[in-house]
Amino acid sequence: MKRISVIVASIFSAILASICCLPVLGILVFSVSSSLAATLFSLRPVFWGLSVVSLAIGFYLTYKRPADCCDFQKKTCRENNLRIRKIVLWIIAALNLLIILYPYL
């Protein structure tokens, strides 16, 4: 018990000692992320293509491929899992379309 309290106290004192540096760390993180975003902006069509290909694979696995059976003894598949998978896939497809079309809205 004493060892855990020493560890917690040392972590707490390290956080308190670095509080003066947190604004600088925030500025550093923001500048790195903004420069990274500016660099990745030119690769936007590549990411669009990857997301469309990923969605196509998801639709293929959901609708065209035969469903895997959940219960091997009865050889029956649960429709509830397939229904949830379809709902999540369509939500992700709508969000993906919204993200792709956002600059043009």
SULFEN-V627154 format. One line per field, one symbol per residue. burial: 1 if it has 16 or more other C-alpha atoms within 10 Angstrom, else 0. A space follows every 10 residues. Layout:
burial: ???
This chain:
burial: 0000000000 0000000000 0000000000 0000000000 0000000000 1100100110 0100000000 0000000000 0000010010 0010010001 00000
